[in-house]
Amino acid sequence: MKAKNYAIIGQIKSSIPEVDELLAGDTTELTLDFANATFISVEGIEWLEELLLRSDSKGTKVTFTNIPTDIYKVFKVVHIDAIMKACGMLSVTGPHC
């Protein structure tokens, strides 16, 4: 099993090529650490959703950790099941905060 961690630093305005490369490789589990993330744009949300769709089709588990409150609020507002699941919530239709 190839588990990888990636620390996101700063703004997420679009795709992060290093994360895309990790997913394209032989990674079976990928943890994205948002502790030092400061902002996420609409394009960043779209990229995360697409990343999670690709990870699902590949069988790679993606988890988000250390999500700052402001970014977590954005995730809750967009209500995308795959993003909520990666945050540790069951789904937007099941139990959630």
C-alpha positions as CSV (number, residue, x, y, z in Angstrom):
1,M,0.0,0.0,0.0
2,K,1.3,3.4,-1.0
3,A,-0.1,6.1,1.3
4,K,0.9,9.7,0.6
5,N,0.5,13.0,2.3
6,Y,0.5,16.4,0.7
7,A,0.4,19.7,2.6
8,I,-1.6,22.4,0.8
9,I,0.0,25.8,1.4
10,G,-1.7,29.1,0.5
11,Q,-4.5,29.6,-1.9
12,I,-6.2,26.9,-4.0
13,K,-7.2,28.7,-7.1
14,S,-7.0,25.8,-9.6
15,S,-5.4,22.4,-9.8
16,I,-2.3,21.5,-7.9
17,P,-0.1,19.5,-10.3
18,E,1.8,17.7,-7.6
19,V,-1.4,16.3,-6.2
20,D,-2.6,15.3,-9.6
21,E,0.7,13.5,-10.1
22,L,0.4,11.6,-6.8
23,L,-3.1,10.4,-7.8
24,A,-1.9,9.4,-11.2
25,G,0.9,7.3,-9.6
26,D,0.6,4.2,-7.5
27,T,-0.9,5.9,-4.5
28,T,-3.7,3.9,-2.8
29,E,-4.4,6.5,0.0
30,L,-3.9,10.2,-0.3
31,T,-4.2,12.6,2.6
32,L,-4.5,16.3,1.8
33,D,-3.5,18.5,4.8
34,F,-5.2,21.9,4.7
35,A,-3.6,23.3,7.8
36,N,-1.8,26.0,5.8
37,A,-4.5,26.6,3.2
38,T,-5.8,30.2,3.2
39,F,-8.4,30.4,0.5
40,I,-10.3,28.2,-2.1
41,S,-11.9,29.5,-5.3
42,V,-14.7,28.1,-7.3
43,E,-12.0,26.6,-9.7
44,G,-10.3,25.1,-6.6
45,I,-13.6,23.5,-5.6
46,E,-14.2,22.2,-9.1
47,W,-10.7,20.7,-9.2
48,L,-11.2,19.0,-5.8
49,E,-14.5,17.5,-7.0
50,E,-12.8,16.2,-10.2
51,L,-9.9,14.9,-8.2
52,L,-12.2,12.9,-6.0
53,L,-14.1,11.6,-9.0
54,R,-10.8,10.4,-10.4
55,S,-9.7,8.9,-7.1
56,D,-13.0,7.0,-6.9
57,S,-12.7,5.5,-10.3
58,K,-9.1,4.5,-9.5
59,G,-9.9,3.1,-6.1
60,T,-7.7,5.6,-4.2
61,K,-9.0,6.8,-0.8
62,V,-8.6,10.6,-0.4
63,T,-8.9,12.2,3.0
64,F,-8.8,15.9,4.0
65,T,-7.3,16.9,7.3
66,N,-6.8,20.1,9.4
67,I,-9.3,22.1,7.4
68,P,-9.4,25.7,8.5
69,T,-12.8,27.0,9.6
70,D,-13.3,29.4,6.6
71,I,-12.5,26.6,4.1
72,Y,-14.7,24.1,5.9
73,K,-17.6,26.5,5.8
74,V,-17.1,26.8,2.0
75,F,-17.2,22.9,1.8
76,K,-20.4,22.9,3.8
77,V,-22.1,25.5,1.6
78,V,-21.2,23.8,-1.7
79,H,-22.6,20.4,-0.4
80,I,-20.7,18.1,-2.8
81,D,-21.0,14.6,-1.5
82,A,-17.4,13.6,-2.4
83,I,-16.0,16.6,-0.7
84,M,-18.1,16.1,2.4
85,K,-17.0,12.4,2.5
86,A,-13.3,13.4,2.2
87,C,-13.8,15.7,5.2
88,G,-15.0,12.8,7.2
89,M,-18.7,13.4,6.9
90,L,-20.9,10.5,5.7
91,S,-22.7,12.5,3.1
92,V,-24.9,15.5,2.6
93,T,-28.0,13.3,2.8
94,G,-26.9,11.5,5.9
95,P,-25.6,12.8,9.3
96,H,-23.5,15.9,9.0
97,C,-22.7,19.1,10.8
